[in-house]
Amino acid sequence: MSILNYITWDVSPSIFSIGSFEVRWYGLLFALAFVFGQRILTKIYVAEGRTEGDVDIITLYMIVGTVVGARLGHTLFYQPEYYLSNPIEILKIWEGGLASHGATIGILLALWLFSRKHHFDYMWVLDRIVIVVALGGALIRLGNLMNSEIFGRPTDLPWGFIFVRQSEYSHVPRHPTQLYESFSVFLLFVLLYWLWKKYKEALPKGLLFGIFVTALFTFRFLVEFLKEVQVEKEATMALNIGQQLSIPLIIIGLIILFRVWRNPKPALPGGKPAREVARK
């Protein structure tokens, strides 16, 4: 096979290490998702009359919701038998195992708690947060590429990747599904940010969230057909776990978009001033 027919991917997941201390690309990109997200969200909140303090508070909720939800999602959706038999392993997050569907559920719950405690309009919060979640998703999928994980089935397309560090799968080029997802979610980020920037307060309540959920999980459902199975039990499934979990989220997104179409109205943020929250 000519070298021009595929791309050899042999990138180390580690940026550098000093003794037992190691900095990995995935960890860096995961952290950058929150750093960039906080900056963009601050711009959005300030433009709509909120404060940087509000963003600091919601960022804490987001971090906890994302990490806890993603970890529990992986353990309960993909390998419940193993983790329920070895519950201490759930805490070993550094060994890998995060699920985006779990992160979605964790974020939704964390933001509901934030909105309830600080008296924000829940849908207003969701409409703004999905902008930065889309950017974060694009960065995290790049992290998966640096780890040579969550790749696709064999392909003869010229942009197929040979993942050298996955010796069991390195004999043929494969779909770089990490890049497919990263690029698509980045385009979704651009669309959502453009819609917010152009319309701001006039945006119908739920529009951005509905677009995000419907588009993200529809593409996720489709790209799963190109992926290698993540756990052995998926090999016998007509629809894998990722696709099964995507279906209800797609339905939720469509319902929200239908409600927006039937009754378009802007949402007001509400919320206590951050300085008031800090005094309590």
C-alpha positions, -999 to 999 in steps of 0.1 A, spaced: 0 0 0 13 34 -9 21 58 19 -1 84 1 -32 62 7 -33 67 44 -19 87 74 4 71 99 -6 83 134 21 76 160 18 106 183 26 101 220 -3 108 243 22 123 267 35 159 263 63 154 289 70 136 321 92 142 351 96 111 371 61 98 379 46 132 370 31 133 335 13 159 314 -9 144 287 -25 160 257 -59 148 267 -57 164 301 -44 197 286 -72 198 260 -98 189 287 -85 218 308 -84 242 279 -121 234 272 -129 250 306 -104 278 302 -117 289 268 -153 282 278 -151 304 308 -137 333 288 -164 330 261 -192 326 287 -179 357 306 -183 377 274 -218 364 269 -229 370 304 -215 405 307 -231 414 273 -264 404 288 -261 422 321 -246 395 343 -213 395 360 -180 376 359 -189 363 394 -219 345 379 -195 327 355 -171 317 382 -200 301 401 -214 283 372 -180 271 361 -176 252 394 -210 235 388 -199 227 352 -166 211 362 -182 189 389 -212 180 366 -190 171 337 -164 150 355 -188 131 378 -214 126 350 -189 115 324 -173 90 348 -205 76 361 -219 75 326 -190 53 315 -192 30 345 -230 25 344 -236 26 306 -206 7 293 -192 -16 320 -217 -18 349 -209 -54 357 -172 -47 363 -175 -14 381 -204 -25 404 -183 -55 414 -152 -33 419 -167 1 430 -133 15 441 -123 14 405 -149 41 397 -127 66 415 -96 58 393 -105 85 367 -69 89 357 -70 54 341 -95 67 315 -132 60 309 -154 90 304 -187 90 285 -201 121 267 -237 110 273 -230 108 310 -214 142 309 -245 156 292 -267 142 320 -243 155 346 -242 190 331 -280 192 328 -284 182 365 -256 206 377 -271 235 358 -306 227 371 -291 229 407 -273 261 398 -304 277 383 -326 267 413 -301 279 439 -293 312 422 -328 318 407 -318 318 370 -341 308 342 -330 273 335 -335 274 297 -317 307 295 -287 291 312 -288 261 289 -291 282 258 -259 300 267 -239 271 281 -243 249 250 -222 274 230 -191 267 251 -200 230 256 -198 227 218 -163 242 218 -153 220 247 -165 189 229 -144 197 199 -112 200 221 -120 168 240 -124 148 208 -89 161 197 -77 147 230 -92 113 220 -72 115 188 -40 122 208 -47 91 229 -53 70 197 -87 60 210 -124 60 199 -114 54 163 -133 40 134 -136 9 113 -113 1 84 -115 24 54 -97 28 20 -103 65 19 -70 85 15 -74 102 49 -77 69 68 -54 68 99 -32 39 109 -31 41 147 4 26 153 0 27 191 -30 4 190 -11 -26 178 -42 -48 176 -58 -25 151 -28 -10 133 -27 -33 103 -52 -13 82 -62 24 79 -93 34 99 -118 63 99 -104 91 121 -138 94 138 -123 117 165 -117 143 138 -151 138 122 -167 146 156 -143 174 165 -148 192 132 -186 188 133 -189 200 169 -166 230 162 -189 240 133 -219 237 157 -200 260 181 -195 286 153 -232 284 144 -245 288 180 -221 316 188 -231 334 155 -268 331 164 -262 345 199 -240 373 187 -265 384 160 -297 381 181 -288 380 218 -318 388 239 -342 383 210 -334 346 207 -364 324 213 -362 306 246 -348 271 240 -336 276 204 -299 273 210 -303 243 233 -327 226 209 -304 231 179 -274 218 200 -290 187 213 -307 177 180 -276 183 158 -250 169 182 -267 137 189 -280 131 154 -244 133 141 -233 112 170 -259 86 161 -247 85 125 -209 85 131 -213 55 154 -219 34 123 -182 41 114 -167 34 149 -151 3 163 -171 -11 192 -161 4 226 -169 -27 247 -173 -63 236 -211 -66 241 -216 -39 214 -204 -64 188 -238 -82 188 -260 -50 190 -279 -36 160 -274 -2 176 -245 4 199 -248 19 234 -239 54 221 -267 53 195 -292 40 220 -284 68 244 -285 94 216 -321 86 205 -339 100 236 -317 132 235 -325 137 198 -363 134 206 -359 159 235 -342 183 211 -369 180 185 -396 185 211 -379 217 223 -375 230 188 -412 223 181 -422 242 212 -400 271 201 -417 271 167 -451 271 183 -444 297 210 -412 317 203 -404 340 232 -372 353 247 -360 342 281 -347 366 308 -317 354 328 -330 363 363 -306 354 391 -291 370 421 -262 394 418 -229 375 424 -220 398 452 -253 390 470 -246 352 466 -211 357 480 -225 373 512 -246 343 520 
